């Protein structure tokens, strides 16, 4: 039976922000993987933690992740910490978490300090609005959102929300986090379509955090190209020339919009003139 990877949040400036649960976990795991062992030893000494440490940082993140996953598969429990804040937000932890998921190794996150969350609480709106008009407007905005989206949902509304997300966004990767930090915590990485299939036979239970993949830059680029290609090249040229661009600049921009070389646009226009 594999061990568990614990993502342990550490203080971003004030040691008083360290939670008792993180301290206990760091004291009881087999190994602590730290971004900078020289920095983390000060933290461990402050809280009287004597667990062995190993380095896990940007320059060994792939090779070391394979080693750590091997230890986890052998039953060891490992805690991952960074110099400050929550692991896997803006550091190499993402690689290790992904490898653990691929090997079905349990991963759990212990809440605590994170600079981005401390800032985000000033403007975060987690639940989609109940008002249909407002909800439709927000879903329309989310269609082109390239950043990862985080939503909250109650169990009795989960299926409806998944249906609405699927209708608005199409197929996207999603991770459903249920009952975080509680006894029946589960983290379910899947896709919107597969999640809907799953909940046809499984009743949603507990409170959910939905982490939804944003639109990829490549997908957005292809949609932009398709929208321009709905115009003729002559119409596309006229669009920019009417805004004051000279012929040469308009031709360059048209070529960029369509993902082709300027020479191709030039040959088309002069071949049709």
DRENDO-1510 file (C-alpha; in Angstrom, 1 decimal, always signed):
<recs>
REC; n; res; u; v; w
REC; 1; UNK; +0.0; +0.0; +0.0 .
REC; 2; UNK; +1.5; +3.4; -1.0 .
REC; 3; UNK; +2.2; +6.1; +1.4 .
REC; 4; UNK; +0.8; +9.6; +1.2 .
REC; 5; UNK; +2.3; +12.9; -0.1 .
REC; 6; UNK; +1.4; +15.8; +2.2 .
REC; 7; UNK; +1.6; +19.3; +0.8 .
REC; 8; UNK; +2.4; +21.3; +3.8 .
REC; 9; UNK; +1.9; +25.1; +3.9 .
REC; 10; UNK; +4.6; +27.0; +5.8 .
REC; 11; UNK; +4.6; +30.6; +7.0 .
REC; 12; UNK; +5.2; +33.4; +4.4 .
REC; 13; UNK; +6.6; +35.7; +7.0 .
REC; 14; UNK; +5.0; +35.2; +10.4 .
REC; 15; UNK; +5.9; +31.9; +12.2 .
REC; 16; UNK; +2.7; +32.2; +14.2 .
REC; 17; UNK; +0.8; +31.2; +11.0 .
REC; 18; UNK; +2.2; +27.6; +11.2 .
REC; 19; UNK; -0.7; +25.3; +11.9 .
REC; 20; UNK; -0.6; +22.6; +14.6 .
REC; 21; UNK; -1.6; +20.0; +12.0 .
REC; 22; UNK; +1.4; +20.9; +9.7 .
REC; 23; UNK; +3.7; +20.7; +12.7 .
REC; 24; UNK; +2.4; +17.2; +13.7 .
REC; 25; UNK; +2.6; +16.0; +10.1 .
REC; 26; UNK; +6.2; +17.2; +9.7 .
REC; 27; UNK; +7.1; +15.4; +12.9 .
REC; 28; UNK; +5.5; +12.1; +11.9 .
REC; 29; UNK; +6.3; +11.6; +8.2 .
REC; 30; UNK; +9.3; +9.5; +7.1 .
REC; 31; UNK; +10.9; +12.3; +5.0 .
REC; 32; UNK; +10.5; +16.0; +4.3 .
REC; 33; UNK; +11.2; +17.1; +0.8 .
REC; 34; UNK; +12.2; +20.8; +1.0 .
REC; 35; UNK; +12.9; +23.4; -1.6 .
REC; 36; UNK; +15.9; +24.7; +0.3 .
REC; 37; UNK; +17.1; +22.6; +3.2 .
REC; 38; UNK; +19.3; +25.4; +4.5 .
REC; 39; UNK; +16.3; +27.6; +4.8 .
REC; 40; UNK; +13.9; +25.0; +6.1 .
REC; 41; UNK; +16.2; +23.7; +8.9 .
REC; 42; UNK; +15.6; +27.0; +10.7 .
REC; 43; UNK; +11.8; +26.4; +10.5 .
REC; 44; UNK; +12.2; +22.8; +11.7 .
REC; 45; UNK; +14.4; +23.8; +14.6 .
REC; 46; UNK; +12.0; +26.4; +15.7 .
REC; 47; UNK; +9.2; +23.8; +16.0 .
REC; 48; UNK; +11.5; +21.1; +17.3 .
REC; 49; UNK; +11.0; +18.9; +14.3 .
REC; 50; UNK; +13.8; +16.3; +13.7 .
REC; 51; UNK; +12.5; +14.4; +10.6 .
REC; 52; UNK; +15.1; +13.7; +7.9 .
REC; 53; UNK; +15.1; +16.2; +5.0 .
REC; 54; UNK; +15.9; +15.8; +1.3 .
REC; 55; UNK; +16.2; +18.6; -1.3 .
REC; 56; UNK; +13.6; +19.0; -4.0 .
REC; 57; UNK; +13.9; +22.1; -6.1 .
REC; 58; UNK; +13.7; +23.5; -9.7 .
REC; 59; UNK; +16.9; +21.9; -10.9 .
REC; 60; UNK; +16.2; +18.3; -9.8 .
REC; 61; UNK; +12.4; +18.3; -9.9 .
REC; 62; UNK; +12.0; +15.5; -12.5 .
REC; 63; UNK; +14.8; +13.2; -11.5 .
REC; 64; UNK; +14.1; +13.6; -7.7 .
REC; 65; UNK; +10.3; +13.2; -8.3 .
REC; 66; UNK; +10.8; +9.7; -9.7 .
REC; 67; UNK; +12.9; +8.9; -6.6 .
REC; 68; UNK; +10.3; +10.3; -4.2 .
REC; 69; UNK; +7.4; +8.5; -5.9 .
REC; 70; UNK; +9.4; +5.3; -5.6 .
REC; 71; UNK; +9.6; +5.9; -1.8 .
REC; 72; UNK; +5.9; +6.6; -1.7 .
REC; 73; UNK; +5.1; +3.4; -3.6 .
REC; 74; UNK; +7.1; +1.5; -1.0 .
REC; 75; UNK; +4.9; +2.9; +1.8 .
REC; 76; UNK; +6.7; +5.9; +3.0 .
REC; 77; UNK; +4.9; +9.1; +3.9 .
REC; 78; UNK; +6.5; +12.3; +2.6 .
REC; 79; UNK; +5.8; +15.9; +3.3 .
REC; 80; UNK; +6.6; +18.6; +0.7 .
REC; 81; UNK; +7.4; +22.1; +1.8 .
REC; 82; UNK; +8.7; +25.2; +0.1 .
REC; 83; UNK; +10.6; +28.2; +1.4 .
REC; 84; UNK; +7.3; +29.9; +2.2 .
REC; 85; UNK; +3.7; +29.3; +1.4 .
REC; 86; UNK; +1.8; +26.4; -0.1 .
REC; 87; UNK; +3.6; +23.9; -2.3 .
REC; 88; UNK; +2.7; +23.3; -6.0 .
REC; 89; UNK; +1.4; +26.8; -6.6 .
REC; 90; UNK; +4.5; +28.4; -8.0 .
REC; 91; UNK; +7.3; +25.9; -7.5 .
REC; 92; UNK; +8.4; +22.4; -8.6 .
REC; 93; UNK; +5.8; +20.6; -6.5 .
REC; 94; UNK; +3.5; +20.5; -9.5 .
REC; 95; UNK; +5.7; +17.9; -11.2 .
REC; 96; UNK; +5.7; +15.6; -8.1 .
REC; 97; UNK; +1.9; +15.9; -7.6 .
REC; 98; UNK; +1.3; +15.0; -11.3 .
REC; 99; UNK; +3.5; +11.9; -11.0 .
REC; 100; UNK; +1.8; +10.9; -7.8 .
REC; 101; UNK; -1.6; +11.1; -9.5 .
REC; 102; UNK; -0.4; +9.0; -12.5 .
REC; 103; UNK; +0.8; +6.3; -10.0 .
REC; 104; UNK; -2.4; +6.5; -7.9 .
REC; 105; UNK; -0.4; +7.8; -4.9 .
REC; 106; UNK; -2.6; +9.7; -2.4 .
REC; 107; UNK; -2.0; +13.4; -2.2 .
REC; 108; UNK; -3.4; +15.7; +0.4 .
REC; 109; UNK; -3.0; +19.4; +1.0 .
REC; 110; UNK; -2.8; +20.8; +4.5 .
REC; 111; UNK; -4.2; +24.3; +4.4 .
REC; 112; UNK; -2.2; +27.3; +5.6 .
REC; 113; UNK; -0.4; +30.4; +4.3 .
REC; 114; UNK; -0.3; +31.2; +0.6 .
REC; 115; UNK; +0.5; +34.7; -0.7 .
REC; 116; UNK; -1.9; +34.4; -3.6 .
REC; 117; UNK; -4.8; +33.2; -1.4 .
REC; 118; UNK; -4.2; +35.9; +1.1 .
REC; 119; UNK; -4.5; +38.4; -1.7 .
REC; 120; UNK; -7.3; +36.5; -3.5 .
REC; 121; UNK; -9.7; +36.6; -0.5 .
REC; 122; UNK; -10.2; +40.2; -1.2 .
REC; 123; UNK; -12.0; +39.6; -4.5 .
REC; 124; UNK; -12.8; +35.8; -4.7 .
REC; 125; UNK; -16.3; +34.8; -5.6 .
REC; 126; UNK; -16.6; +31.0; -5.4 .
REC; 127; UNK; -20.2; +30.1; -6.1 .
REC; 128; UNK; -21.9; +30.7; -9.5 .
REC; 129; UNK; -24.9; +33.1; -8.9 .
REC; 130; UNK; -28.4; +31.7; -8.5 .
REC; 131; UNK; -29.8; +34.3; -10.9 .
REC; 132; UNK; -30.0; +32.7; -14.3 .
REC; 133; UNK; -29.1; +35.9; -16.2 .
REC; 134; UNK; -26.1; +36.6; -14.0 .
REC; 135; UNK; -25.0; +33.0; -14.3 .
REC; 136; UNK; -25.2; +33.0; -18.1 .
REC; 137; UNK; -23.1; +36.2; -18.2 .
REC; 138; UNK; -20.4; +34.7; -16.0 .
REC; 139; UNK; -20.3; +31.5; -18.0 .
REC; 140; UNK; -20.0; +33.5; -21.2 .
REC; 141; UNK; -17.0; +35.3; -19.7 .
REC; 142; UNK; -15.4; +32.0; -18.6 .
REC; 143; UNK; -15.5; +30.6; -22.2 .
REC; 144; UNK; -12.4; +32.6; -23.1 .
REC; 145; UNK; -10.7; +32.5; -19.6 .
REC; 146; UNK; -7.2; +31.0; -20.0 .
REC; 147; UNK; -6.4; +30.9; -16.3 .
REC; 148; UNK; -7.4; +28.0; -14.0 .
REC; 149; UNK; -10.9; +28.5; -12.6 .
REC; 150; UNK; -11.9; +27.7; -9.1 .
REC; 151; UNK; -15.5; +27.3; -8.1 .
REC; 152; UNK; -17.4; +26.1; -4.9 .
REC; 153; UNK; -20.4; +23.9; -5.1 .
REC; 154; UNK; -22.9; +22.2; -2.8 .
REC; 155; UNK; -23.7; +18.5; -3.5 .
REC; 156; UNK; -27.3; +19.1; -4.5 .
REC; 157; UNK; -26.2; +21.6; -7.2 .
REC; 158; UNK; -23.1; +19.8; -8.4 .
REC; 159; UNK; -24.6; +17.9; -11.4 .
REC; 160; UNK; -26.4; +21.0; -12.7 .
REC; 161; UNK; -23.2; +23.0; -12.4 .
REC; 162; UNK; -21.2; +20.4; -14.2 .
REC; 163; UNK; -23.8; +20.3; -17.0 .
REC; 164; UNK; -23.7; +24.1; -17.3 .
REC; 165; UNK; -19.9; +24.2; -17.4 .
REC; 166; UNK; -19.8; +21.5; -20.0 .
REC; 167; UNK; -22.4; +23.3; -22.2 .
REC; 168; UNK; -20.4; +26.6; -21.9 .
REC; 169; UNK; -16.8; +25.4; -22.0 .
REC; 170; UNK; -16.9; +22.1; -23.8 .
REC; 171; UNK; -14.6; +19.3; -22.7 .
REC; 172; UNK; -12.1; +20.5; -20.2 .
REC; 173; UNK; -10.0; +18.9; -17.5 .
REC; 174; UNK; -11.4; +19.3; -14.0 .
REC; 175; UNK; -10.4; +18.2; -10.5 .
REC; 176; UNK; -13.3; +17.8; -8.0 .
REC; 177; UNK; -12.0; +18.2; -4.4 .
REC; 178; UNK; -14.5; +17.0; -1.9 .
REC; 179; UNK; -14.6; +17.5; +1.9 .
REC; 180; UNK; -11.1; +19.0; +2.0 .
REC; 181; UNK; -9.2; +18.4; +5.3 .
REC; 182; UNK; -12.1; +16.2; +6.6 .
REC; 183; UNK; -12.4; +12.5; +7.1 .
REC; 184; UNK; -13.8; +11.7; +3.7 .
REC; 185; UNK; -11.5; +14.0; +1.7 .
REC; 186; UNK; -11.3; +12.9; -2.0 .
REC; 187; UNK; -9.5; +14.5; -4.9 .
REC; 188; UNK; -10.9; +13.3; -8.3 .
REC; 189; UNK; -8.9; +14.5; -11.4 .
REC; 190; UNK; -11.0; +13.9; -14.5 .
REC; 191; UNK; -12.8; +15.8; -17.3 .
REC; 192; UNK; -16.2; +17.5; -17.4 .
REC; 193; UNK; -17.7; +14.8; -19.6 .
REC; 194; UNK; -16.3; +11.9; -17.5 .
REC; 195; UNK; -17.4; +13.6; -14.3 .
REC; 196; UNK; -21.0; +13.8; -15.6 .
REC; 197; UNK; -20.9; +10.1; -16.5 .
REC; 198; UNK; -19.5; +9.3; -13.0 .
REC; 199; UNK; -22.3; +11.1; -11.2 .
REC; 200; UNK; -25.0; +9.4; -13.2 .
REC; 201; UNK; -24.5; +6.5; -10.8 .
REC; 202; UNK; -22.8; +8.1; -7.8 .
REC; 203; UNK; -24.7; +10.5; -5.6 .
REC; 204; UNK; -22.7; +13.7; -4.8 .
REC; 205; UNK; -21.9; +14.0; -1.1 .
REC; 206; UNK; -20.1; +16.8; +0.8 .
REC; 207; UNK; -18.9; +20.2; -0.2 .
REC; 208; UNK; -17.0; +20.5; -3.5 .
REC; 209; UNK; -14.2; +22.7; -4.8 .
REC; 210; UNK; -14.0; +22.5; -8.6 .
REC; 211; UNK; -10.7; +23.3; -10.3 .
REC; 212; UNK; -11.4; +23.8; -14.0 .
REC; 213; UNK; -8.8; +24.0; -16.8 .
REC; 214; UNK; -8.7; +27.3; -18.6 .
REC; 215; UNK; -8.7; +27.6; -22.4 .
REC; 216; UNK; -5.3; +26.8; -23.8 .
REC; 217; UNK; -3.5; +29.6; -25.8 .
REC; 218; UNK; -3.4; +27.3; -28.8 .
REC; 219; UNK; -7.1; +26.8; -28.7 .
REC; 220; UNK; -7.7; +30.5; -28.4 .
REC; 221; UNK; -5.3; +31.1; -31.3 .
REC; 222; UNK; -7.1; +28.6; -33.5 .
REC; 223; UNK; -10.5; +30.2; -32.8 .
REC; 224; UNK; -9.1; +33.6; -33.7 .
REC; 225; UNK; -7.8; +32.3; -37.0 .
REC; 226; UNK; -11.1; +30.7; -37.7 .
REC; 227; UNK; -12.9; +33.9; -37.0 .
REC; 228; UNK; -10.7; +35.8; -39.5 .
REC; 229; UNK; -11.0; +33.1; -42.1 .
REC; 230; UNK; -14.8; +33.7; -42.1 .
REC; 231; UNK; -13.9; +36.9; -43.9 .
REC; 232; UNK; -12.4; +37.1; -47.4 .
REC; 233; UNK; -8.9; +38.3; -47.6 .
REC; 234; UNK; -10.1; +41.5; -49.3 .
REC; 235; UNK; -12.6; +42.1; -46.5 .
REC; 236; UNK; -9.8; +41.5; -44.0 .
REC; 237; UNK; -7.5; +44.0; -45.7 .
REC; 238; UNK; -10.3; +46.6; -45.9 .
REC; 239; UNK; -11.0; +46.1; -42.1 .
REC; 240; UNK; -7.4; +47.4; -41.3 .
REC; 241; UNK; -7.1; +49.9; -44.1 .
REC; 242; UNK; -10.4; +51.6; -42.9 .
REC; 243; UNK; -8.7; +52.0; -39.5 .
REC; 244; UNK; -5.9; +54.0; -41.2 .
REC; 245; UNK; -3.3; +51.3; -41.8 .
REC; 246; UNK; -1.3; +51.6; -45.1 .
REC; 247; UNK; -1.4; +48.7; -47.5 .
REC; 248; UNK; +1.9; +47.1; -46.4 .
REC; 249; UNK; +1.0; +47.2; -42.7 .
REC; 250; UNK; -2.5; +45.9; -43.3 .
REC; 251; UNK; -1.0; +43.0; -45.3 .
REC; 252; UNK; +1.4; +42.1; -42.5 .
REC; 253; UNK; -1.4; +42.1; -39.9 .
REC; 254; UNK; -3.7; +40.0; -42.0 .
REC; 255; UNK; -0.9; +37.4; -42.5 .
REC; 256; UNK; -0.4; +37.4; -38.7 .
REC; 257; UNK; -4.1; +37.0; -38.0 .
REC; 258; UNK; -4.4; +34.1; -40.3 .
REC; 259; UNK; -1.2; +32.4; -39.3 .
REC; 260; UNK; +0.4; +32.5; -42.7 .
REC; 261; UNK; +3.4; +34.4; -44.3 .
REC; 262; UNK; +3.0; +37.9; -45.7 .
REC; 263; UNK; +4.2; +36.6; -49.1 .
REC; 264; UNK; +1.1; +34.3; -49.3 .
REC; 265; UNK; -1.3; +37.2; -48.8 .
REC; 266; UNK; +0.6; +39.3; -51.3 .
REC; 267; UNK; +0.5; +36.6; -53.9 .
REC; 268; UNK; -3.2; +36.0; -53.4 .
REC; 269; UNK; -4.1; +39.7; -53.7 .
REC; 270; UNK; -1.9; +40.3; -56.8 .
REC; 271; UNK; -3.0; +37.1; -58.3 .
REC; 272; UNK; -6.7; +38.2; -58.0 .
REC; 273; UNK; -6.1; +41.8; -59.1 .
</recs>
